[in-house]
């Protein structure tokens, strides 16, 4: 099961399903094919919400971003 991590703090965001990971990979840009890290800001969360993000995944990301304007995440 894939796990999301906040890169700047090293904190685990939570485990996600393969389907949720596939949604993230589809929605977010990768600089290289093997990249597993992404920049997320509030506009990104809103866009993913408009594009049908799983409510549980959205809640995980909103909790992880907290009061910050943006964050970098990775999956493993």
Backbone as XML, in Angstrom:
<?xml version="1.0"?>
<chain id="A" units="angstrom">
  <residue number="1" name="UNK">
    <atom name="N" x="0.848" y="-1.171" z="0.000"/>
    <atom name="CA" x="0.000" y="0.000" z="0.000"/>
    <atom name="C" x="0.897" y="1.240" z="0.000"/>
  </residue>
  <residue number="2" name="UNK">
    <atom name="N" x="0.674" y="2.159" z="-0.938"/>
    <atom name="CA" x="1.486" y="3.373" z="-0.994"/>
    <atom name="C" x="1.288" y="4.245" z="0.247"/>
  </residue>
  <residue number="3" name="UNK">
    <atom name="N" x="2.357" y="4.925" z="0.628"/>
    <atom name="CA" x="2.309" y="5.828" z="1.773"/>
    <atom name="C" x="2.777" y="7.204" z="1.324"/>
  </residue>
  <residue number="4" name="UNK">
    <atom name="N" x="2.029" y="8.243" z="1.711"/>
    <atom name="CA" x="2.411" y="9.624" z="1.410"/>
    <atom name="C" x="3.202" y="10.195" z="2.573"/>
  </residue>
  <residue number="5" name="UNK">
    <atom name="N" x="4.229" y="10.984" z="2.226"/>
    <atom name="CA" x="5.084" y="11.618" z="3.222"/>
    <atom name="C" x="5.246" y="13.085" z="2.846"/>
  </residue>
  <residue number="6" name="UNK">
    <atom name="N" x="5.240" y="13.932" z="3.846"/>
    <atom name="CA" x="5.525" y="15.347" z="3.626"/>
    <atom name="C" x="7.037" y="15.518" z="3.663"/>
  </residue>
  <residue number="7" name="UNK">
    <atom name="N" x="7.619" y="15.965" z="2.565"/>
    <atom name="CA" x="9.068" y="15.994" z="2.423"/>
    <atom name="C" x="9.738" y="16.951" z="3.401"/>
  </residue>
  <residue number="8" name="UNK">
    <atom name="N" x="9.192" y="18.154" z="3.576"/>
    <atom name="CA" x="9.879" y="19.152" z="4.406"/>
    <atom name="C" x="9.940" y="18.772" z="5.876"/>
  </residue>
  <residue number="9" name="UNK">
    <atom name="N" x="8.970" y="18.033" z="6.357"/>
    <atom name="CA" x="8.971" y="17.650" z="7.772"/>
    <atom name="C" x="9.319" y="16.179" z="7.983"/>
  </residue>
  <residue number="10" name="UNK">
    <atom name="N" x="9.192" y="15.390" z="6.931"/>
    <atom name="CA" x="9.411" y="13.949" z="7.053"/>
    <atom name="C" x="8.238" y="13.220" z="7.683"/>
  </residue>
  <residue number="11" name="UNK">
    <atom name="N" x="7.164" y="13.954" z="7.974"/>
    <atom name="CA" x="5.986" y="13.349" z="8.607"/>
    <atom name="C" x="5.206" y="12.495" z="7.611"/>
  </residue>
  <residue number="12" name="UNK">
    <atom name="N" x="4.726" y="11.362" z="8.100"/>
    <atom name="CA" x="3.850" y="10.527" z="7.287"/>
    <atom name="C" x="2.487" y="11.201" z="7.194"/>
  </residue>
  <residue number="13" name="UNK">
    <atom name="N" x="1.966" y="11.285" z="5.986"/>
    <atom name="CA" x="0.627" y="11.824" z="5.773"/>
    <atom name="C" x="-0.386" y="10.706" z="5.954"/>
  </residue>
  <residue number="14" name="UNK">
    <atom name="N" x="-0.068" y="9.542" z="5.431"/>
    <atom name="CA" x="-0.948" y="8.399" z="5.587"/>
    <atom name="C" x="-0.835" y="7.434" z="4.427"/>
  </residue>
  <residue number="15" name="UNK">
    <atom name="N" x="-1.408" y="6.268" z="4.621"/>
    <atom name="CA" x="-1.455" y="5.250" z="3.580"/>
    <atom name="C" x="-2.624" y="5.536" z="2.666"/>
  </residue>
  <residue number="16" name="UNK">
    <atom name="N" x="-2.419" y="5.286" z="1.384"/>
    <atom name="CA" x="-3.474" y="5.497" z="0.398"/>
    <atom name="C" x="-3.611" y="4.232" z="-0.446"/>
  </residue>
  <residue number="17" name="UNK">
    <atom name="N" x="-4.702" y="4.159" z="-1.170"/>
    <atom name="CA" x="-4.932" y="3.013" z="-2.040"/>
    <atom name="C" x="-4.188" y="3.210" z="-3.363"/>
  </residue>
  <residue number="18" name="UNK">
    <atom name="N" x="-4.045" y="2.132" z="-4.102"/>
    <atom name="CA" x="-3.433" y="2.221" z="-5.427"/>
    <atom name="C" x="-4.265" y="3.116" z="-6.345"/>
  </residue>
  <residue number="19" name="UNK">
    <atom name="N" x="-5.570" y="3.071" z="-6.194"/>
    <atom name="CA" x="-6.460" y="3.910" z="-7.008"/>
    <atom name="C" x="-6.246" y="5.396" z="-6.686"/>
  </residue>
  <residue number="20" name="UNK">
    <atom name="N" x="-6.083" y="5.730" z="-5.389"/>
    <atom name="CA" x="-5.821" y="7.112" z="-4.996"/>
    <atom name="C" x="-4.469" y="7.573" z="-5.528"/>
  </residue>
  <residue number="21" name="UNK">
    <atom name="N" x="-3.468" y="6.702" z="-5.479"/>
    <atom name="CA" x="-2.152" y="7.040" z="-6.019"/>
    <atom name="C" x="-2.238" y="7.292" z="-7.522"/>
  </residue>
  <residue number="22" name="UNK">
    <atom name="N" x="-2.966" y="6.453" z="-8.221"/>
    <atom name="CA" x="-3.127" y="6.627" z="-9.663"/>
    <atom name="C" x="-3.755" y="7.981" z="-9.975"/>
  </residue>
  <residue number="23" name="UNK">
    <atom name="N" x="-4.724" y="8.412" z="-9.158"/>
    <atom name="CA" x="-5.349" y="9.722" z="-9.343"/>
    <atom name="C" x="-4.308" y="10.829" z="-9.165"/>
  </residue>
  <residue number="24" name="UNK">
    <atom name="N" x="-3.498" y="10.741" z="-8.101"/>
    <atom name="CA" x="-2.468" y="11.757" z="-7.857"/>
    <atom name="C" x="-1.480" y="11.835" z="-9.012"/>
  </residue>
  <residue number="25" name="UNK">
    <atom name="N" x="-1.001" y="10.684" z="-9.463"/>
    <atom name="CA" x="-0.021" y="10.646" z="-10.550"/>
    <atom name="C" x="-0.617" y="11.255" z="-11.815"/>
  </residue>
  <residue number="26" name="UNK">
    <atom name="N" x="-1.899" y="10.972" z="-12.062"/>
    <atom name="CA" x="-2.572" y="11.521" z="-13.239"/>
    <atom name="C" x="-2.741" y="13.036" z="-13.139"/>
  </residue>
  <residue number="27" name="UNK">
    <atom name="N" x="-3.035" y="13.528" z="-11.951"/>
    <atom name="CA" x="-3.347" y="14.940" z="-11.762"/>
    <atom name="C" x="-2.119" y="15.840" z="-11.608"/>
  </residue>
  <residue number="28" name="UNK">
    <atom name="N" x="-1.030" y="15.286" z="-11.084"/>
    <atom name="CA" x="0.141" y="16.099" z="-10.752"/>
    <atom name="C" x="1.280" y="15.837" z="-11.724"/>
  </residue>
  <residue number="29" name="UNK">
    <atom name="N" x="2.047" y="16.873" z="-11.996"/>
    <atom name="CA" x="3.146" y="16.760" z="-12.938"/>
    <atom name="C" x="4.343" y="16.073" z="-12.304"/>
  </residue>
  <residue number="30" name="UNK">
    <atom name="N" x="4.953" y="15.198" z="-13.067"/>
    <atom name="CA" x="6.208" y="14.588" z="-12.672"/>
    <atom name="C" x="7.290" y="15.162" z="-13.577"/>
  </residue>
  <residue number="31" name="UNK">
    <atom name="N" x="8.420" y="15.550" z="-12.983"/>
    <atom name="CA" x="9.504" y="16.092" z="-13.790"/>
    <atom name="C" x="10.175" y="14.997" z="-14.602"/>
  </residue>
  <residue number="32" name="UNK">
    <atom name="N" x="10.244" y="13.802" z="-14.052"/>
    <atom name="CA" x="10.841" y="12.661" z="-14.728"/>
    <atom name="C" x="9.926" y="11.465" z="-14.493"/>
  </residue>
  <residue number="33" name="UNK">
    <atom name="N" x="9.991" y="10.481" z="-15.356"/>
    <atom name="CA" x="9.110" y="9.320" z="-15.236"/>
    <atom name="C" x="9.234" y="8.613" z="-13.901"/>
  </residue>
  <residue number="34" name="UNK">
    <atom name="N" x="10.437" y="8.611" z="-13.321"/>
    <atom name="CA" x="10.633" y="7.892" z="-12.073"/>
    <atom name="C" x="10.412" y="8.755" z="-10.830"/>
  </residue>
  <residue number="35" name="UNK">
    <atom name="N" x="10.049" y="10.023" z="-11.003"/>
    <atom name="CA" x="9.803" y="10.900" z="-9.854"/>
    <atom name="C" x="8.624" y="10.413" z="-9.027"/>
  </residue>
  <residue number="36" name="UNK">
    <atom name="N" x="8.739" y="10.605" z="-7.743"/>
    <atom name="CA" x="7.663" y="10.235" z="-6.836"/>
    <atom name="C" x="7.367" y="11.375" z="-5.871"/>
  </residue>
  <residue number="37" name="UNK">
    <atom name="N" x="7.706" y="12.603" z="-6.267"/>
    <atom name="CA" x="7.444" y="13.736" z="-5.391"/>
    <atom name="C" x="6.675" y="14.814" z="-6.151"/>
  </residue>
  <residue number="38" name="UNK">
    <atom name="N" x="5.863" y="15.549" z="-5.383"/>
    <atom name="CA" x="4.947" y="16.514" z="-5.979"/>
    <atom name="C" x="4.826" y="17.755" z="-5.105"/>
  </residue>
  <residue number="39" name="UNK">
    <atom name="N" x="4.606" y="18.893" z="-5.766"/>
    <atom name="CA" x="4.308" y="20.158" z="-5.101"/>
    <atom name="C" x="2.794" y="20.317" z="-5.075"/>
  </residue>
  <residue number="40" name="UNK">
    <atom name="N" x="2.260" y="20.605" z="-3.890"/>
    <atom name="CA" x="0.815" y="20.810" z="-3.746"/>
    <atom name="C" x="0.579" y="22.122" z="-3.012"/>
  </residue>
  <residue number="41" name="UNK">
    <atom name="N" x="-0.304" y="22.937" z="-3.571"/>
    <atom name="CA" x="-0.734" y="24.152" z="-2.874"/>
    <atom name="C" x="-2.262" y="24.149" z="-2.808"/>
  </residue>
  <residue number="42" name="UNK">
    <atom name="N" x="-2.819" y="25.191" z="-2.260"/>
    <atom name="CA" x="-4.278" y="25.233" z="-2.080"/>
    <atom name="C" x="-5.018" y="25.208" z="-3.421"/>
  </residue>
  <residue number="43" name="UNK">
    <atom name="N" x="-4.457" y="25.869" z="-4.438"/>
    <atom name="CA" x="-5.088" y="25.836" z="-5.765"/>
    <atom name="C" x="-5.099" y="24.420" z="-6.334"/>
  </residue>
  <residue number="44" name="UNK">
    <atom name="N" x="-4.024" y="23.673" z="-6.084"/>
    <atom name="CA" x="-3.949" y="22.288" z="-6.542"/>
    <atom name="C" x="-5.028" y="21.447" z="-5.875"/>
  </residue>
  <residue number="45" name="UNK">
    <atom name="N" x="-5.202" y="21.639" z="-4.564"/>
    <atom name="CA" x="-6.244" y="20.902" z="-3.855"/>
    <atom name="C" x="-7.625" y="21.221" z="-4.420"/>
  </residue>
  <residue number="46" name="UNK">
    <atom name="N" x="-7.862" y="22.492" z="-4.729"/>
    <atom name="CA" x="-9.155" y="22.894" z="-5.295"/>
    <atom name="C" x="-9.360" y="22.277" z="-6.680"/>
  </residue>
  <residue number="47" name="UNK">
    <atom name="N" x="-8.314" y="22.272" z="-7.490"/>
    <atom name="CA" x="-8.401" y="21.682" z="-8.819"/>
    <atom name="C" x="-8.684" y="20.183" z="-8.727"/>
  </residue>
  <residue number="48" name="UNK">
    <atom name="N" x="-7.977" y="19.493" z="-7.831"/>
    <atom name="CA" x="-8.214" y="18.056" z="-7.677"/>
    <atom name="C" x="-9.626" y="17.790" z="-7.159"/>
  </residue>
  <residue number="49" name="UNK">
    <atom name="N" x="-10.129" y="18.675" z="-6.309"/>
    <atom name="CA" x="-11.493" y="18.540" z="-5.816"/>
    <atom name="C" x="-12.484" y="18.647" z="-6.978"/>
  </residue>
  <residue number="50" name="UNK">
    <atom name="N" x="-12.238" y="19.602" z="-7.870"/>
    <atom name="CA" x="-13.092" y="19.775" z="-9.043"/>
    <atom name="C" x="-13.007" y="18.579" z="-9.992"/>
  </residue>
  <residue number="51" name="UNK">
    <atom name="N" x="-11.870" y="17.862" z="-9.945"/>
    <atom name="CA" x="-11.644" y="16.733" z="-10.850"/>
    <atom name="C" x="-12.029" y="15.387" z="-10.241"/>
  </residue>
  <residue number="52" name="UNK">
    <atom name="N" x="-12.678" y="15.402" z="-9.065"/>
    <atom name="CA" x="-13.230" y="14.175" z="-8.510"/>
    <atom name="C" x="-12.317" y="13.396" z="-7.581"/>
  </residue>
  <residue number="53" name="UNK">
    <atom name="N" x="-11.446" y="14.080" z="-6.841"/>
    <atom name="CA" x="-10.569" y="13.402" z="-5.888"/>
    <atom name="C" x="-11.397" y="12.635" z="-4.854"/>
  </residue>
  <residue number="54" name="UNK">
    <atom name="N" x="-10.902" y="11.506" z="-4.439"/>
    <atom name="CA" x="-11.543" y="10.728" z="-3.380"/>
    <atom name="C" x="-11.610" y="11.587" z="-2.114"/>
  </residue>
  <residue number="55" name="UNK">
    <atom name="N" x="-12.763" y="11.690" z="-1.464"/>
    <atom name="CA" x="-12.900" y="12.547" z="-0.284"/>
    <atom name="C" x="-11.912" y="12.207" z="0.843"/>
  </residue>
  <residue number="56" name="UNK">
    <atom name="N" x="-11.585" y="10.937" z="1.009"/>
    <atom name="CA" x="-10.631" y="10.548" z="2.053"/>
    <atom name="C" x="-9.228" y="11.040" z="1.728"/>
  </residue>
  <residue number="57" name="UNK">
    <atom name="N" x="-8.846" y="10.968" z="0.458"/>
    <atom name="CA" x="-7.533" y="11.465" z="0.034"/>
    <atom name="C" x="-7.469" y="12.977" z="0.196"/>
  </residue>
  <residue number="58" name="UNK">
    <atom name="N" x="-8.524" y="13.665" z="-0.186"/>
    <atom name="CA" x="-8.561" y="15.117" z="-0.023"/>
    <atom name="C" x="-8.429" y="15.492" z="1.447"/>
  </residue>
  <residue number="59" name="UNK">
    <atom name="N" x="-9.117" y="14.794" z="2.318"/>
    <atom name="CA" x="-9.041" y="15.073" z="3.750"/>
    <atom name="C" x="-7.620" y="14.864" z="4.275"/>
  </residue>
  <residue number="60" name="UNK">
    <atom name="N" x="-6.952" y="13.796" z="3.824"/>
    <atom name="CA" x="-5.562" y="13.550" z="4.235"/>
    <atom name="C" x="-4.659" y="14.704" z="3.821"/>
  </residue>
  <residue number="61" name="UNK">
    <atom name="N" x="-4.802" y="15.145" z="2.576"/>
    <atom name="CA" x="-3.953" y="16.225" z="2.064"/>
    <atom name="C" x="-4.255" y="17.553" z="2.743"/>
  </residue>
  <residue number="62" name="UNK">
    <atom name="N" x="-5.521" y="17.838" z="2.986"/>
    <atom name="CA" x="-5.891" y="19.081" z="3.671"/>
    <atom name="C" x="-5.347" y="19.093" z="5.092"/>
  </residue>
  <residue number="63" name="UNK">
    <atom name="N" x="-5.403" y="17.967" z="5.761"/>
    <atom name="CA" x="-4.857" y="17.881" z="7.116"/>
    <atom name="C" x="-3.346" y="18.069" z="7.089"/>
  </residue>
  <residue number="64" name="UNK">
    <atom name="N" x="-2.687" y="17.463" z="6.105"/>
    <atom name="CA" x="-1.229" y="17.548" z="6.009"/>
    <atom name="C" x="-0.755" y="18.964" z="5.703"/>
  </residue>
  <residue number="65" name="UNK">
    <atom name="N" x="-1.481" y="19.689" z="4.858"/>
    <atom name="CA" x="-1.057" y="21.052" z="4.508"/>
    <atom name="C" x="-1.320" y="22.015" z="5.668"/>
  </residue>
  <residue number="66" name="UNK">
    <atom name="N" x="-2.318" y="21.720" z="6.479"/>
    <atom name="CA" x="-2.595" y="22.530" z="7.660"/>
    <atom name="C" x="-2.760" y="24.000" z="7.331"/>
  </residue>
  <residue number="67" name="UNK">
    <atom name="N" x="-2.004" y="24.852" z="8.014"/>
    <atom name="CA" x="-2.073" y="26.298" z="7.812"/>
    <atom name="C" x="-1.081" y="26.797" z="6.768"/>
  </residue>
  <residue number="68" name="UNK">
    <atom name="N" x="-0.290" y="25.890" z="6.200"/>
    <atom name="CA" x="0.701" y="26.284" z="5.194"/>
    <atom name="C" x="0.023" y="26.576" z="3.862"/>
  </residue>
  <residue number="69" name="UNK">
    <atom name="N" x="0.715" y="27.328" z="3.018"/>
    <atom name="CA" x="0.194" y="27.636" z="1.686"/>
    <atom name="C" x="0.481" y="26.527" z="0.688"/>
  </residue>
  <residue number="70" name="UNK">
    <atom name="N" x="1.545" y="25.764" z="0.957"/>
    <atom name="CA" x="1.946" y="24.704" z="0.040"/>
    <atom name="C" x="2.788" y="23.676" z="0.778"/>
  </residue>
  <residue number="71" name="UNK">
    <atom name="N" x="3.037" y="22.557" z="0.097"/>
    <atom name="CA" x="3.897" y="21.516" z="0.654"/>
    <atom name="C" x="4.406" y="20.652" z="-0.493"/>
  </residue>
  <residue number="72" name="UNK">
    <atom name="N" x="5.510" y="19.984" z="-0.238"/>
    <atom name="CA" x="6.023" y="18.978" z="-1.153"/>
    <atom name="C" x="5.761" y="17.628" z="-0.518"/>
  </residue>
  <residue number="73" name="UNK">
    <atom name="N" x="5.207" y="16.708" z="-1.317"/>
    <atom name="CA" x="4.926" y="15.361" z="-0.816"/>
    <atom name="C" x="5.628" y="14.349" z="-1.706"/>
  </residue>
  <residue number="74" name="UNK">
    <atom name="N" x="5.793" y="13.163" z="-1.161"/>
    <atom name="CA" x="6.338" y="12.043" z="-1.920"/>
    <atom name="C" x="5.565" y="10.795" z="-1.541"/>
  </residue>
  <residue number="75" name="UNK">
    <atom name="N" x="5.667" y="9.782" z="-2.377"/>
    <atom name="CA" x="5.057" y="8.493" z="-2.045"/>
    <atom name="C" x="6.123" y="7.412" z="-2.084"/>
  </residue>
  <residue number="76" name="UNK">
    <atom name="N" x="5.901" y="6.421" z="-1.296"/>
    <atom name="CA" x="6.824" y="5.278" z="-1.270"/>
    <atom name="C" x="6.058" y="3.995" z="-1.209"/>
  </residue>
</chain>
